[in-house]
Amino acid sequence: MKLVCSQAELNASLQLVSRAVAGRPTHPVLANVLLTADAGTGRLSLTGFDLSLGIQTNLPAAVERSGAITLPARLFSDIVSRLSSDSPVTLDCPPGEEQVELTSLSGSYQMRGMPAEDFPDLPLVQSGVPIRLDADALVRGLRATLFASSADEAKQLLTGVHLRLDGNGLECAATDGHRLAVLRLSHQLAGEAPKASSQESTNVDGEPFAVTVPARSLRELERLLSGRPSAEPLSLFCERGQVVVLWADQVLTSRSLDGTYPGYQQLIPEAFNRRISLDRRAFVAALERVAVLADQHNNVVKLSSDPATGKVQVRADAQDVGRGSESLAATLEGEAIEIAFNVRYLLDGLKAMAAEQVVLQCNAPTTPAVLVPFGDESAFTYLVMPVQIRS
């Protein structure tokens, strides 16, 4: 293998695939990045794979001699990142050898690698009809839901985001048992009219397609899609417990999570007898100020509505430390209520919305409350369980 490529492109690609390199590898080769040079296409492919998450990307290169080898990911990345971006990088691995010489204008480095044959193959499922999605739409869906997934490995199914597709579009949902975020993106199948796209959004039996993917994998996908904007749609394949996303010159593979995802739509109340409309930025600012005290004790804030004055009071009481309150103008429907929440859960949901006005809907201090953007209440739903407080 011998090639010349850009330091900037090689460094960016290494940073990307290194996120799929095992931190504690079960086999030495899993700590490496696979390099594959192809003189026919003039491309260098980089792959990281920890047996759960795999990332592959390609960059242009002047390939003199095709070949493949694996190199220690951390060492290789540290060397390349410190080279001048003005200098092209030459990689040379003589046939039959396992040592690569890296040369730039400033000097040369030798690294011992491992054979490419030792590196596990990415599970590239590419059979059947792919689901084609608009990349920007998927990014929006992931940003609106990833934060609500669980970090508790004992609830493994909840450590993922549930992706559901039908003829009407894409739905992303995540819950950790205390809150639920659901974003519905109508007709976001890539580049086609909704009716023409609907066939691709379902399986061979015409049923809606659904899969739950680990949040860790989807965070990397969101980072990948955001870092290299492209109008090109992505293709999603799912088969035998594996999810494969193809996009531009990049591939991401992940295992899917087994099991039946909770019927989250049944958790959302059908009707509410109290609605509180607030300016989102003012609400966030008030919560962040009060959170300084709430964080000192139990993260609980209390919201009290007063229809007579058209105000909502936000309070925190940190025992033996102090207390604070803020008053916000609001449009109130229904009777007065006092309800308490984990302030971090409220802030997470509010920051996932872009609307200027939000609506907090609830029925009682002990039943689920729902936050929605004002005027677009069917697109994003954020359900949060209240904290029971002693009077």
N, C-alpha and C positions, 0 to 999 in steps of 0.2 A: 504494500500500500504506500503510495506517495501522492501528496496533494499540496496545493497552496490555497488558503482561504483567508477571509477577513477576520482579524482579531475580534472586532466588535460583534460580528455575527456569530462567531464561534463561542464567544463569552456568553452572549445572550442565550444561545441554544443550550449551553452547558448549565446555566443557572436554571433553565426551565426543566430539563430532564433530571437534574440532580435531586429534584424534589420527590422523585419516585425511586431514589436509591435507598436501599435498606440501611437504617441507622445501626441496627444490630443484626447483621446478616447471618442467616443459618448456613450459608455457604460462602466462601471468600469471593466468588465471582459476582455475587449480588451486591458487593460494595463497589463494583466497577460500572463504568458506562461503556456500552457497546458502540464502536465506531465502524461504519460500513461505507467504503468509498466506491463509487461506481463511475468508471470512465465513460461509459455509454451515455449516461444522463448528466454527467457533470455535477453530481450531488454528493454531499457527505451526510449520512444519516447518523443521528445520535439517539440512543435508547437507554432509558433507565427503567428498571423493573424489580419490584420487591416481592413479587409473586401475588400481590393483591392489587397494587396500582402500577400501571405501566404508562410511560410517556415517551413518544417518539417524535422527533422533529427533523427536518431536512434543511440544509443550507447550500447555496451554490459554492462550488469549489472547482479549481483547475486540477482535475485528477489525471495524473500521469500513469499511475498504476493502480488498478482496482485491488481491493482487499478488505479484510475485516480483522479487528482485534478489540479486546476490552482493556481499559485503563482504569486505575484507581480514581474514582470520581472526585474525591476531595482534593487529592494531590494535583490532578489534572486541572481542575477548576481553579485552584489557588494560583497555579502557575500562569494560566491563561489570563486570569483577571488582572494580574499585575503587569502584563505586557502592554507596551504602548499601542494605542488604538490606531496610530498612523502606520504601524508596521504590519505587513502581511505575515501570516504564520505558515510555515512549512512543516508538514508531518511526514516522516519517512519511516516505514517499517519494512526492512528487507524480507523477501519471501522466505518462509520457514522459520523466521525468528519471532521472538516475543518481546522485543525491546523497540520502543519508538523514540526517534529523535525529533524533538521539537526545536525549530530554528526561527528566530526573528532577527530584526536588525540589531538588537541589543545583545544577543547571545544565543546559546543553545542549551537544551536540557535533554537528558535521557531518562526515560521512564520504563520500568519493566511491567508488562501487562500479562494477561492470561488469554488463552485461545478463545476465539469467538465461538467455537463449537461448544464450549462449556457454558455459554450464556443461554438461559432458558428462552424459548420462543414466546413472543407475545401471543396471547390467545386472540388472534384476529378473526373474529366471527364476521363473515361478509356474505353469508348466504341469505336468500330471501329478499324481500323488498325493504330497503332502508326507510326509516322515518326521517324525513328531511325537515329541519327546523331552522328558523331564522335565529342566527347567533345572538343578536341584540336582545331578542325576546327571551331567550333562555337565560341570558345574563341577568335581565330584570327579574325573572322568576327566582333565580338562585339567590340574588341579593335580598329579596323580600322574604325568604324562608329559611336560609341556612342557619341563621342565628337562633332559630327556635328548635333546632334539633337537639337531641340529648347527648350529653358527654358520658353518660353512664353505660359502660359496656355490658352491664347486666341486662339492660333493656336494648339489646342489639338492634332490633328492628327500628327503634326510635332514634338511633344514631345516624339515620339516613334521611334523605328527602324523597318523598313519594312523587313520582312524575306520572301523570295520567294524561293520555291523549284520546280524544274522540273527534268526531266530525266537526265539532265546534271550536276546537283549539286545544291549548296546553294548560294544564293545571299543575301547580307545584304546591306541595303541602309538607309541613314539618311540625312535629310536636314533641315536647319532652315530658308530657303528662301534666304540666302546670300551665302551659300556654300553647296555642296553636296558631300558625300563620298559613294562610292559603291565598295564593295569587292565581287568578284566572286570566289568561291571555287569549282572547278570542281570535280565531283565524290567524294564528302565528306560524302556520306551516309555511315553509320557505317558498317565496316567490311565485305562488300560484293562487288562483282564486279559491276561496274556501271550499266550493263544491268539488273542484278538481283535486284539491289536496286531501279531502277527507278519506279517500281510499288508502292513502299512505299512512294515515294516523291510526289505522286499526290492523289487527292481525288477520291471518288468512281466513278466519271464520267471520270476519266483519265485526268482532267485538272490540270495545275500547281497549287500548293497550295501556298497561300500567307496569311500572317497575320501581323498586326502592333501591337507591344507590347510596353508598356510604357518604356522609357529609365531607369526609376528608378528600375523597376523590372529586366531589363536585366543587369543593373550594379550589382545587387545582385546575379544574376545567374552567371555572369562572375567571381565575387568574390568567389562564391561557387565552381565553376568548377576549378578555379585556386588554391584555398586553399587546395583542397583534390584531388591531381592527381590520376587518375584511368584510366586503359585501357578500362573500361567498357563503352559501348555506352550509350547515353541517349535516352529516348523515349519521344516524344512530342505529346501531344493530344490537339486538339482544337475543342471546341464545345460551342455553345450558348454564345458567348462572353467571354469565359474563355480559358486560355492556361494553361496546366499542363505539367510540366517537371518532369520525374522520372529518377533518376540517382543514382546508388549505393544504399545507404540507405537513400537517401534524396529526398524530394519532394518540388518543388516550384510551386505555383499557382499564376496566375495573370489575371486580366481582360485584354481583348484586346481592342484596340481603334477602335471605329466605324467609318466608312466612307471609301471612295475610296482614296487610297494614290496617290499623284500626279504622273503623268507619267514622271518620272525623266529621263528616257532614251531619251526622246524627247528634253531635255534641253541641251544635250551634242552635240556640233557641230560635223558634220560628217567629216569635213576636216579642216586643219589649214594651213595658209600660212607662219607662223613663228614658229620655234622650237628652244628652248634654252636648251642645255644640260649642267648640272652643277654637281659638286661634292656635294652630299647631305649634308655631315657634314660641309663642308666649307660654304655652303649656309646658313645652320642653324646658324652657329657661327656668320656669318656676320649679319644676320637678328637680332640675339639676341643683338649684340653690338649696332646696329643702333636703335633697339627698345627702348633703354634707353632714347633716345631723342624723338622717336615717341610717347612713352607713356606720355610724358609731354604735348602733344597737342591733337592730334586726332587719334593716332595709325596708321597713314598713312605712308607707305614707297613707294618710287618711284623706279622702275627698268628701267634702260636705257640700251639698247643693242647697241653695235657698231661693226658691222660685219668687219669693216676695221682693228680693233685691236684685235678682238676675246675676247672682255671684256664685262662684265655686271657691271654696277655701281648700287649700292644700296644706296639710299639717304633718309634722314629724315630731315625735316625742322620744328623745333618747334619755332613758332613765339615768339619773345621776350625772348627766352631761348638760342637757339643756333641751329646748324645744324651739321650733320655728314654724311660721305659717306665711302663706302667700294668698292673695285674693285675686281672682281672675274674673273678668266679665264673660258671661256665657249666655247662650240661648237655651232655656230649660223647658222641657216638656215633662209633665208628670209631677208627682209629689216629691217633696224633699227626701233626700237619702244621705246616709253616711256609709261609705264603703271603703275598705282598705285593700292596698295592693303592695306587692313587692315593687319598689320603685324602679329597680333595674329592668324588670319585665315590661313595665309601662314604657320606659325610655327606649328600649329595644324596638318595640312595635311602632312607636311614634317616629323614630328615626328611619324606619324602613318605608315611610310614606313620604310622598312629595307634595301632597295637597296642602293648601294654605289653611283650610279648615278641616277639623276632624270631629267625628261624632262618637261619643261614648254612650253605648246602649246597655241598659241593665234592667233587671226586674226586682232584685232583692240583694241585700248585703252578702248573702251566702251562695248566690247562683252565678253562673258564668257571665262575665261582661264582655262586650265586643266593641272593638275600636274599628271604625271604617273611615275612609276619606269622604268628606262631604261632597255630594254630587256624583260620586263614582262608587257607590256603596256595594256594587256587585263584583267589582274587580278584585279588591283586596280586603280580606277579613282577618282580623287579629283577635282571637279569643284569649282571655286571660282569667284565670281563677282568682277570686278575691281571697284575701287573708281574713280568717275569722278573728274578730277582736272582742275583747271583753268590755262591756259597758262600765 
